[in-house]
């Protein structure tokens, strides 16, 4: 069975190298689709995402009008594989969960797989409780995305826990993130940045659905993830 991984990225130099190095060797193909311009908001100077990623993966740079168009490019470039693993640069699995995912994919007949749960991190803290969004993590290469990370086929759930460092960023990095967010039209960017992020709020943090990111707690990471030093410079 042949596995590929695909990450879509725009200015993700904080995460991309650590992300790619932590993908196990049984994932034969690693692909990073680097946007030259964001899906939303104004363009900004590009960082070293493509340069860093090219040390560990195949890199394709381009422009895509929407997230799902970019993700479908990854599908088409991996048609020779049995599974395409979908992880963004700020998403990680522990070694144990990589093993669980591999075993599950080798034994399921479904065309798509979602995670059982995720842990979300905010700066150097964890958010608990966080939303129960069970996002897509693997799809057959012939499956197509119809909107953002949404597919048009049935799926099953793998007993896998995702570590999502979505908000483990500096002030500048967070402003860039929300300015180019796929959900940028769904909330007042400036208000949220000033009244939640910069104000140092500790609960009800999500830009679109505040209660989806509950309260900050002290995180305990798997040793191999802790060793990646993701919070450097925060």
N, C-alpha and C positions, 0 to 999 in steps of 0.2 A: 504494500500500500504506500502511495506516495503523497506526502504532505507538503503544503506550501503555507507561508504566512504573508499577509498583506497589511501594511500600515499606510494610512493616508496622513499626510503631514504638511503643515505650514508653520515654519519657524518653531521647530520643536527640538532645538539643539540641547536643551536641558536634559531631555529624556532619551533621544533616539539611539545614542550609542549604548547606553545601559540596557535599553529595551532589546536591541538586537543581540547583544552579547548574551543575554539571559535566555534566549530562545534555544531549546535543546537541539542537538545535532540530528535527531531523527526528523526534524523539519528540514527537508532537503532543499527547498527553494525559499528564499527570503526576498520579498519585494517591498520597496518603499516608493509610494507615489507622492512626489513632492510638488505641491502647488506653487506656481510662480506668483499667483495672485490669490487672495482668499475668496471663499464663497460669498461672504458678506463684507460690508465696510470698505474703506479705502485701502488701496495697496500700501505697503510699507517696505522698507529695505529688507532683503532676504538675509537670514542668518546662515550659519554653517551646517544646517540640517543635511543638505544633499552631500556635502563634503564628508561629514562624519558617517552618514549612512553608507556611502560607497565603500567604506572599509569593511563592511560586514554583509552587504546585501546588494542586489540589483536595484538600481535607482532609475526611475523614469520621472523626468520633470515635464510639467505641462500646465495647461490651464483647463479647468473644468468649471462649468457654470453652477453645478450643484454637487452635493456630497454623493448622492446615489450614482451620478454619472462617473465620478471618480472611482467609486468602489466597483462599478461594473467593468471599468478598464482592468482592474486587478483580476476580476473573474475571467475575462477573456485572455489575459496573459498567462493563466494557469490552467488552461483546458486540458493539459496533459497530466494533471494531478487528480487524486481521488478526493482530497479534502483541501479547502482553503480556510486557514485559520485567520479570523478577523480580530486583530488587536490594534488599538491605537497606540501611539508612542508612550502615552502616560498610563498604560494598562499592563499589569504584570501578573504572572502566576507563580506561586511557590513551586519548588521542585516536585513536591507531592501532588499538587494539582495538575502540573504538566503530565505526570504519569497517569493520573486519573483520566485526563482528557484523551490521551493517546489510546488507552484501553477502551474507553467508551466509543471513540470514533471507529475503532477497528471492529466493533461488534454491533453497531447500529445499522438499520436499513433505512433510516430517515435521510432526508435531504438537507436538513438544517438542525442546528443544535444551539440551545441557549444555556446560559449559566444558571446554577441554582441560586447563588447569591453573590453580592459584591460588598466590599468594604471600601469606603470613600474617605480620602484624606484631604485635609484643609491645612495649608502651610505644613507645620510639623506635628499636627494633631489628627485624630481620627474623628469622623462624624458618626455619632450613634444616638438614636437609630438613624439610618439613612433610608432612602426610598427602596422599595422592593423590586425595582426594575431589573428584570432578568434579561439582560441584553444578549444579542446574537454573538456567538463566538466562533462558529464554524459552519461552512456551507459547501455543498457540492459545487464544482466550478460552473455547471450549466445553470445554476440558480441566479436570478437577477434581482437586484435591489430596485425598489419602486419609489422609495423616499427615505433619505438619510440612511439609517442602518436597518431599514425595514424591508422584508422580502415578501414575495407573493406566494409562498408555499407553507405547508404545515411544518412543524418542528417538534423536537423532543427536548427534554431537559437533562443535562449532564450534571453529575454530583461534583461540580467544580466551583470553587470560590475565586472571584476576581479581586485583585487589589488595584483600585483606581485612584491614581494620584492627580486627579483632574485639577485640584485647587492647591496643589503643592508648588506654588510659584511665587515669584516676587511681585511687587505692585505693578511694575512695568509689564511683566509677562501676563498677569491677569487682565490688565486693561487691553492688551493685544488679543487675548483669548476671547473676551466677551465682545469686543468690537467686531470680530470675525466669526462669532458663534453662529452655528446653523439656526439657533433660536433667537438671533439678535433682534428680530422684529417683535418678539413676544414679551419684552419687558423694557423698562426705561434704563438704559445702560448707565448713564451718568448718575442717576439717582441711586441705583443699586451699588455702584462702585463707591460712592461717597458715604452712603448711609449704612451699608453692610460691610463691605470689604475694608475700606479705610477706617471706618468707625470701630472696628474690632469687635463686632457682634459675635456672640458665642452660641447662638441657637437660631433656628428657622432661617437658614442661610441661602437656600437655593434661589437663583434669580427669577425663575418662572413659577415654581411651586415651593414657597419658602419652607413649609413643613416637611418637604421631602429630604431635607438635610437638617436633622434635629439639633443635637447639642454636641459640642466639642468634648472629647475625652482623650486620655493618654493612650497612645497606640503601642501595641506590642507586635513587632514584625517578625516573620520567619528570618532566621539568621542570614540566609543567603540573600534575601531582599534588603535587610539592614546593611549588609556589606556593600551594596551598590551605592550607598551614600547619596540617595536621591535628594535629600534635603540640604545638600551643600549650598551655601550662599544665601539661605533664606533668613 
